[in-house]
């Protein structure tokens, strides 16, 4: 396993906090996925926020604002080479490169606590995290991220 230099790490998509790709535009993830797959296979997760945000907001504008704030917080949690991508249906897809299985309950608790400033404790506690499989190649990861 090769290590990245600092210059290589900061030049890759997602390393600076900028959204270098989204939903259908997944061309910028190849280098990150290549590095992630050196660590381990990819663990796929789906975080469903659509329903909880709908119940919290009254207008589409409010929904969009709360979703954007939630997504910005989550992107900080899943740093390079992990991926966090919003999908068109109000879900957030996460790809985690980890040699070990991450307990779903622990991850869901961490996500819930992180979203409390935006959603409030009661609503944040109702988020739903789903395991969505594993991927072993760039193609499988792109397919997961681009599915509706």
C-alpha positions as CSV (number, residue, x, y, z in Angstrom):
1,X,0.0,0.0,0.0
2,X,1.5,3.3,-1.1
3,X,1.0,6.4,1.0
4,X,0.1,9.8,-0.5
5,X,2.2,12.9,-0.2
6,X,0.5,15.9,1.3
7,X,0.4,17.5,-2.2
8,X,-1.3,14.5,-3.7
9,X,-3.8,14.3,-1.0
10,X,-4.9,17.9,-1.2
11,X,-5.1,17.8,-5.0
12,X,-7.8,15.1,-5.0
13,X,-11.5,15.5,-5.3
14,X,-13.2,16.0,-2.0
15,X,-10.0,16.7,-0.1
16,X,-10.6,20.4,0.3
17,X,-14.3,20.2,1.3
18,X,-15.3,21.4,-2.2
19,X,-18.0,19.4,-3.9
20,X,-16.0,18.1,-6.9
21,X,-18.8,15.8,-8.0
22,X,-22.4,15.1,-7.4
23,X,-25.1,12.5,-8.3
24,X,-24.7,12.0,-12.0
25,X,-21.2,13.6,-12.4
26,X,-19.0,11.0,-10.9
27,X,-15.9,11.4,-13.1
28,X,-13.9,13.1,-10.4
29,X,-13.9,10.2,-7.9
30,X,-11.6,7.7,-9.7
31,X,-8.4,8.7,-7.9
32,X,-10.0,8.8,-4.5
33,X,-11.7,5.4,-5.1
34,X,-8.4,4.0,-6.3
35,X,-6.7,5.1,-3.0
36,X,-9.7,3.9,-0.9
37,X,-9.6,0.5,-2.5
38,X,-6.0,0.2,-1.4
39,X,-7.3,0.4,2.2
40,X,-10.2,-2.0,1.8
41,X,-13.4,-2.8,0.0
42,X,-16.0,-0.1,0.0
43,X,-18.9,-0.2,2.5
44,X,-22.1,1.3,1.1
45,X,-24.6,3.2,3.3
46,X,-27.7,5.1,2.5
47,X,-28.8,7.8,4.9
48,X,-32.5,8.8,4.4
49,X,-33.2,12.4,5.4
50,X,-36.0,13.2,3.1
51,X,-38.9,12.3,5.3
52,X,-37.5,13.7,8.6
53,X,-36.7,17.0,6.8
54,X,-40.2,17.1,5.2
55,X,-41.8,16.8,8.6
56,X,-39.6,19.6,10.0
57,X,-40.1,22.1,7.1
58,X,-43.1,23.7,5.5
59,X,-41.8,25.0,2.2
60,X,-39.6,23.6,-0.5
61,X,-37.2,26.5,0.1
62,X,-36.9,25.5,3.8
63,X,-36.5,21.9,2.8
64,X,-33.6,22.7,0.4
65,X,-31.9,24.9,3.1
66,X,-32.1,22.2,5.8
67,X,-31.0,19.5,3.4
68,X,-28.0,21.5,2.2
69,X,-26.9,22.3,5.8
70,X,-27.3,18.6,6.7
71,X,-25.3,17.5,3.7
72,X,-22.6,20.0,4.4
73,X,-22.2,18.7,7.9
74,X,-22.1,15.1,6.7
75,X,-19.5,15.8,4.0
76,X,-17.1,16.9,6.8
77,X,-17.6,13.6,8.6
78,X,-16.8,11.5,5.6
79,X,-13.5,12.9,4.5
80,X,-11.2,11.7,1.7
81,X,-11.1,9.0,0.4
82,X,-14.5,8.2,1.8
83,X,-17.4,9.7,-0.2
84,X,-20.7,11.4,0.7
85,X,-23.0,12.2,-2.2
86,X,-26.5,13.5,-2.3
87,X,-28.9,11.7,-4.6
88,X,-31.8,13.1,-6.5
89,X,-34.4,11.5,-4.2
90,X,-33.4,13.2,-1.0
91,X,-31.1,10.5,0.3
92,X,-27.4,10.7,1.0
93,X,-25.2,7.9,-0.2
94,X,-22.0,7.2,1.7
95,X,-19.0,5.1,0.7
96,X,-16.6,4.2,3.6
97,X,-13.3,2.5,3.1
98,X,-12.6,0.5,6.3
99,X,-10.8,-2.7,7.0
100,X,-13.3,-3.4,9.8
101,X,-17.1,-3.5,9.8
102,X,-18.5,-0.4,11.4
103,X,-21.4,-1.1,13.8
104,X,-24.5,0.4,12.2
105,X,-25.8,1.6,15.6
106,X,-22.5,3.4,16.4
107,X,-22.4,5.1,13.0
108,X,-26.1,6.1,13.2
109,X,-25.6,7.6,16.7
110,X,-22.6,9.6,15.5
111,X,-24.5,10.9,12.5
112,X,-27.6,11.7,14.6
113,X,-25.4,13.7,17.1
114,X,-23.7,15.5,14.3
115,X,-27.0,16.6,12.7
116,X,-28.5,17.9,16.0
117,X,-27.4,21.5,15.3
118,X,-29.5,21.5,12.1
119,X,-32.3,19.1,12.8
120,X,-32.7,19.3,16.6
121,X,-32.2,16.4,18.9
122,X,-35.7,14.9,18.5
123,X,-35.7,14.9,14.7
124,X,-32.0,13.9,14.4
125,X,-32.7,10.8,16.5
126,X,-35.1,9.7,13.8
127,X,-32.7,9.5,10.9
128,X,-32.5,6.2,9.2
129,X,-29.2,4.6,8.1
130,X,-29.3,1.6,5.8
131,X,-26.5,-0.8,4.9
132,X,-26.4,-1.1,1.2
133,X,-23.7,-3.6,0.4
134,X,-20.1,-3.5,-0.6
135,X,-18.1,-2.7,-3.6
136,X,-14.8,-3.9,-4.8
137,X,-14.2,-1.8,-7.9
138,X,-14.6,1.8,-9.3
139,X,-17.4,0.6,-11.5
140,X,-19.4,-0.9,-8.6
141,X,-18.9,2.3,-6.6
142,X,-20.1,4.5,-9.5
143,X,-23.1,2.3,-10.0
144,X,-24.1,2.6,-6.3
145,X,-23.6,6.3,-6.3
146,X,-25.6,6.9,-9.5
147,X,-28.6,4.6,-8.7
148,X,-31.8,6.4,-7.8
